[in-house]
Amino acid sequence: MQCEKALNMIKHCMCKLGTRDINLGFKLFDSMVAPILYYGAELWGTEKVKDIETVQNKFCKWLLGMGQKTNNHIARGECGRHELYINYACKPIKYFLHLQCMDDNRLPKLCYRMMFKMNEHGRLNWCSKVQRLLFSNGFGVVWESQSVGDAKLFLHLFKQRLTDINLQSWSDYIGNSSKCAFYSKVKDYICINENIQKLSYNLRYEIFFNFMFKP
């Protein structure tokens, strides 16, 4: 995969620099790896993709010096990262809004209208998935009206809704999972642990792997 090549390049460069800085790591990740992972998400981004989430989870653990069997929620929490789903789920919604503004004689708009009618008659397609995505996150009125007043503002609100839901899901898991019993006592929010940032890689490894979060 192209993303693996990009990820290996990031790891190689950071090792050459002698750092596993979380901010630097994810600045590179978001500019070099994420665009590859999100390619074509306008079509498939309505569903969470485990393989894509795994790429970020593994990178979190690499930066922190955690074993790869360490809990994914803990790894993301320490790196201040939400699930990538929040980003790629916005892409089909953005394209949906783009279609609403398109001239009726354009081919994409004609295809959309055809799928819309098929969806109304119970034939599942891309429109069905976009409809479900909007309704499941409390924006069913947008589907029913087939428009929004300010597309940019709506996309911001939609992404914030996904972020809030993701944070609540993360908090519920941390608070209720026996695997996170100790962790839940020291952290209840997704943010970069600045104290961990200051530690060397070897010391991070000792803390995470041998003491705190054994698989």
C-alpha positions as CSV (number, residue, x, y, z in Angstrom):
1,M,0.0,0.0,0.0
2,Q,1.1,3.6,-0.7
3,C,0.2,4.6,2.8
4,E,2.6,2.1,4.2
5,K,5.4,3.5,2.1
6,A,4.6,7.0,3.3
7,L,4.3,5.8,6.9
8,N,7.6,4.1,6.8
9,M,9.2,7.2,5.3
10,I,7.9,9.2,8.3
11,K,9.2,6.7,10.8
12,H,12.6,6.6,9.0
13,C,12.9,10.4,9.1
14,M,11.9,10.7,12.7
15,C,14.3,8.0,13.7
16,K,17.1,9.9,11.8
17,L,16.2,13.0,13.8
18,G,16.1,11.1,17.0
19,T,12.6,12.1,18.0
20,R,9.1,10.6,18.3
21,D,7.4,13.9,19.0
22,I,3.7,13.3,18.8
23,N,2.8,16.8,17.3
24,L,5.5,16.4,14.6
25,G,4.5,12.8,13.9
26,F,0.8,13.6,13.3
27,K,1.6,16.8,11.4
28,L,3.4,14.5,8.9
29,F,0.8,11.8,9.2
30,D,-2.0,14.2,8.3
31,S,-0.2,15.7,5.3
32,M,1.4,12.5,3.9
33,V,-0.6,9.5,5.0
34,A,-4.2,10.7,5.6
35,P,-4.8,11.9,2.0
36,I,-3.9,8.4,0.7
37,L,-6.2,6.8,3.3
38,Y,-9.1,9.1,2.4
39,Y,-8.8,8.7,-1.4
40,G,-12.3,8.2,-2.9
41,A,-14.0,8.6,0.5
42,E,-16.8,10.6,-1.2
43,L,-18.0,7.1,-2.3
44,W,-17.2,4.8,0.6
45,G,-16.8,7.2,3.6
46,T,-20.2,6.7,5.0
47,E,-19.0,3.6,6.9
48,K,-16.2,3.2,9.4
49,V,-13.3,1.2,7.9
50,K,-11.4,-0.9,10.4
51,D,-8.2,-1.2,8.3
52,I,-8.0,2.6,8.0
53,E,-8.4,3.1,11.8
54,T,-5.8,0.4,12.4
55,V,-3.2,2.5,10.5
56,Q,-3.6,5.4,12.9
57,N,-3.8,3.1,16.0
58,K,-0.5,1.5,15.2
59,F,1.2,4.8,14.5
60,C,0.0,6.1,17.9
61,K,1.6,3.1,19.6
62,W,4.8,3.5,17.7
63,L,5.1,7.2,18.7
64,L,4.4,6.3,22.4
65,G,6.6,3.2,22.5
66,M,3.6,1.0,23.4
67,G,3.3,-2.6,22.5
68,Q,1.1,-3.2,19.5
69,K,-1.4,-5.2,21.6
70,T,-2.0,-2.2,23.9
71,N,-5.6,-1.0,23.9
72,N,-6.4,1.3,21.0
73,H,-8.5,3.7,23.0
74,I,-5.6,4.3,25.4
75,A,-3.2,4.9,22.6
76,R,-5.4,7.4,20.8
77,G,-6.2,9.1,24.1
78,E,-2.5,9.7,24.9
79,C,-1.9,11.1,21.4
80,G,-5.0,13.3,21.4
81,R,-6.4,11.6,18.4
82,H,-10.0,10.9,17.5
83,E,-11.0,8.2,15.0
84,L,-10.2,9.0,11.4
85,Y,-13.8,8.3,10.6
86,I,-14.6,11.8,11.7
87,N,-12.6,13.1,8.7
88,Y,-13.5,10.8,5.9
89,A,-17.3,10.6,6.9
90,C,-17.5,14.4,6.0
91,K,-16.4,13.8,2.4
92,P,-19.6,12.1,1.1
93,I,-21.6,14.8,2.9
94,K,-19.5,17.5,1.3
95,Y,-20.1,15.9,-2.1
96,F,-23.8,15.5,-1.4
97,L,-24.0,19.3,-0.8
98,H,-22.0,19.9,-3.9
99,L,-24.5,18.0,-6.0
100,Q,-27.3,20.1,-4.7
101,C,-25.7,23.2,-6.1
102,M,-24.9,21.6,-9.5
103,D,-26.8,22.4,-12.7
104,D,-29.6,19.9,-13.4
105,N,-28.2,19.0,-16.8
106,R,-24.8,17.9,-15.5
107,L,-24.2,14.2,-15.6
108,P,-23.4,13.7,-11.9
109,K,-26.6,15.5,-11.0
110,L,-28.6,13.3,-13.4
111,C,-27.0,10.2,-11.9
112,Y,-27.8,11.5,-8.4
113,R,-31.5,12.0,-9.3
114,M,-31.7,8.5,-10.7
115,M,-30.2,7.1,-7.5
116,F,-32.5,9.2,-5.4
117,K,-35.6,7.8,-7.1
118,M,-34.2,4.2,-6.7
119,N,-33.6,4.9,-3.0
120,E,-37.2,6.0,-2.6
121,H,-38.3,2.7,-4.1
122,G,-36.2,0.7,-1.7
123,R,-33.1,0.0,-3.9
124,L,-30.1,0.6,-1.7
125,N,-27.3,2.7,-3.2
126,W,-25.0,5.7,-2.3
127,C,-28.0,7.9,-1.6
128,S,-29.2,5.4,1.0
129,K,-25.9,5.5,2.8
130,V,-25.8,9.3,2.8
131,Q,-29.4,9.4,4.1
132,R,-28.6,7.0,6.9
133,L,-25.4,9.0,7.8
134,L,-27.4,12.2,8.1
135,F,-30.3,10.7,10.0
136,S,-28.1,8.8,12.4
137,N,-26.3,11.9,13.5
138,G,-29.4,14.1,13.9
139,F,-29.4,15.9,10.6
140,G,-32.3,14.2,8.9
141,V,-33.9,17.5,8.0
142,V,-31.0,18.2,5.6
143,W,-31.8,15.0,3.7
144,E,-35.5,15.8,3.6
145,S,-35.0,19.4,2.4
146,Q,-32.1,18.4,0.1
147,S,-30.3,21.6,0.9
148,V,-28.7,23.7,3.6
149,G,-28.4,27.5,3.9
150,D,-24.6,27.6,4.5
151,A,-22.7,24.5,3.3
152,K,-19.5,25.5,5.0
153,L,-21.2,26.1,8.3
154,F,-23.1,22.9,8.1
155,L,-20.0,20.9,7.4
156,H,-18.4,22.4,10.5
157,L,-21.5,21.5,12.6
158,F,-21.6,18.0,11.1
159,K,-17.9,17.4,11.9
160,Q,-18.3,18.7,15.4
161,R,-21.3,16.4,16.0
162,L,-19.2,13.4,14.9
163,T,-16.4,14.6,17.2
164,D,-18.7,14.9,20.2
165,I,-20.2,11.4,19.5
166,N,-16.7,9.9,19.2
167,L,-15.5,11.6,22.4
168,Q,-18.6,10.3,24.3
169,S,-18.0,6.8,22.9
170,W,-14.4,6.9,23.9
171,S,-15.2,8.1,27.4
172,D,-17.9,5.4,27.9
173,Y,-15.4,2.7,26.8
174,I,-12.6,4.0,29.1
175,G,-15.0,4.3,32.0
176,N,-16.6,0.9,31.6
177,S,-13.8,-1.4,30.3
178,S,-12.0,-3.6,32.8
179,K,-8.9,-3.2,30.6
180,C,-8.9,0.5,31.3
181,A,-9.7,0.4,35.0
182,F,-6.4,2.1,36.0
183,Y,-6.2,4.4,33.0
184,S,-9.7,5.8,33.7
185,K,-8.5,7.1,37.1
186,V,-5.8,9.2,35.6
187,K,-7.3,10.4,32.3
188,D,-10.8,11.1,31.1
189,Y,-10.3,13.2,28.0
190,I,-8.6,12.8,24.6
191,C,-5.5,15.1,24.6
192,I,-1.8,14.8,24.2
193,N,0.0,13.9,27.4
194,E,2.6,16.6,27.6
195,N,4.4,14.8,30.4
196,I,4.8,11.8,28.2
197,Q,6.1,14.1,25.4
198,K,9.0,15.1,27.5
199,L,10.2,11.5,28.1
200,S,12.7,9.7,26.0
201,Y,11.5,6.8,23.9
202,N,13.2,4.2,26.1
203,L,11.6,5.6,29.2
204,R,8.1,5.7,27.5
205,Y,8.5,2.1,26.6
206,E,9.4,1.2,30.2
207,I,6.4,3.0,31.6
208,F,3.8,1.8,29.1
209,F,5.0,-1.7,28.4
210,N,6.3,-2.8,31.8
211,F,4.2,-0.9,34.3
212,M,1.0,0.8,33.2
213,F,-0.7,-0.8,30.2
214,K,0.4,-4.3,29.6
215,P,-1.6,-6.0,26.8
